[in-house]
Amino acid sequence: MGEWFPIQCGVRQGGVLSPYLFSVYVSDLIFELRNSGSGAHIGKLFMGCVLYADDIVLMSPSCHGLQRLVRICEKYGLKWDIKFNPCKSQVITFGGGTAT
């Protein structure tokens, strides 16, 4: 066991309500991403973002679409004081040829 410390922002790691509170906090972000017209789709199902705990995966069939999703997250983060950690961010592309 470690030392007790006050939680000044965010949610308690491992707390029973933490996943629920996080999902409520970012539900509008998911709505904005879905309605952006960018991102991956399987049929009519939007698959442009997947969230688990405090991780967000953005997926798009194009680099431009992915950049648009990142900008939406950036704007949302500024509005709601969410800090995305660029040191923990990764990009991967699949396919050949030039990126569009």
C-alpha positions as CSV (number, residue, x, y, z in Angstrom):
1,M,0.0,0.0,0.0
2,G,1.2,3.5,-0.8
3,E,0.6,6.8,0.8
4,W,-2.8,8.5,0.7
5,F,-3.0,11.5,-1.6
6,P,-5.8,13.9,-2.6
7,I,-7.4,13.6,-6.0
8,Q,-7.5,17.1,-7.4
9,C,-8.8,16.3,-10.9
10,G,-9.8,13.3,-13.0
11,V,-11.1,10.1,-11.6
12,R,-9.7,7.5,-9.2
13,Q,-7.7,4.8,-10.9
14,G,-9.4,1.5,-10.3
15,G,-12.5,3.2,-8.8
16,V,-15.8,1.4,-9.4
17,L,-17.3,4.6,-10.9
18,S,-14.3,5.7,-12.9
19,P,-15.1,4.0,-16.2
20,Y,-18.7,5.3,-16.1
21,L,-17.7,8.8,-15.2
22,F,-15.1,8.8,-17.9
23,S,-17.7,7.7,-20.5
24,V,-20.1,10.4,-19.4
25,Y,-17.2,13.0,-19.6
26,V,-16.3,12.0,-23.2
27,S,-19.8,11.1,-24.6
28,D,-20.0,14.4,-26.4
29,L,-16.6,13.8,-27.9
30,I,-17.8,10.5,-29.4
31,F,-20.8,12.3,-30.8
32,E,-18.6,14.9,-32.4
33,L,-16.3,12.3,-33.9
34,R,-19.2,10.2,-35.2
35,N,-20.8,13.2,-36.8
36,S,-17.6,14.6,-38.4
37,G,-18.0,12.6,-41.6
38,S,-14.5,11.2,-41.0
39,G,-13.3,8.0,-39.5
40,A,-13.6,4.3,-40.3
41,H,-17.0,2.7,-41.0
42,I,-18.1,-0.9,-41.3
43,G,-21.2,-0.5,-43.4
44,K,-23.1,2.2,-41.6
45,L,-21.5,1.5,-38.2
46,F,-19.0,4.2,-37.1
47,M,-15.8,2.6,-36.0
48,G,-13.7,5.8,-36.1
49,C,-13.1,5.8,-32.3
50,V,-12.7,3.1,-29.7
51,L,-12.4,4.0,-26.1
52,Y,-11.4,1.8,-23.2
53,A,-10.6,3.1,-19.7
54,D,-8.7,6.3,-20.4
55,D,-7.4,5.3,-23.9
56,I,-8.8,6.5,-27.2
57,V,-8.0,4.8,-30.6
58,L,-8.8,6.9,-33.7
59,M,-9.2,5.1,-37.0
60,S,-9.7,6.5,-40.5
61,P,-9.1,5.2,-44.0
62,S,-7.2,8.3,-44.9
63,C,-4.5,10.5,-43.3
64,H,-6.7,13.6,-43.8
65,G,-9.6,12.0,-42.1
66,L,-7.4,10.9,-39.2
67,Q,-6.0,14.5,-38.9
68,R,-9.6,15.8,-38.8
69,L,-10.4,13.4,-35.9
70,V,-7.3,14.5,-34.0
71,R,-8.2,18.2,-34.4
72,I,-11.7,17.4,-33.1
73,C,-10.1,15.8,-30.0
74,E,-7.7,18.7,-29.6
75,K,-10.6,21.2,-29.7
76,Y,-12.6,19.1,-27.3
77,G,-9.7,18.8,-24.9
78,L,-9.1,22.6,-24.9
79,K,-12.8,23.2,-24.2
80,W,-13.1,20.6,-21.3
81,D,-9.5,20.8,-20.0
82,I,-8.6,17.3,-21.1
83,K,-4.9,16.8,-21.6
84,F,-3.9,14.3,-24.3
85,N,-0.3,13.0,-23.8
86,P,1.6,13.2,-27.1
87,C,4.4,11.1,-25.7
88,K,1.9,8.2,-25.4
89,S,0.5,8.7,-28.9
90,Q,1.3,6.5,-31.9
91,V,0.3,6.4,-35.6
92,I,0.3,3.4,-37.8
93,T,-0.6,3.2,-41.5
94,F,-1.5,0.2,-43.6
95,G,-1.3,-0.2,-47.3
96,G,1.1,0.9,-50.0
97,G,1.7,3.9,-52.2
98,T,1.5,7.5,-51.0
99,A,-0.5,8.6,-48.0
100,T,-3.6,10.7,-48.8
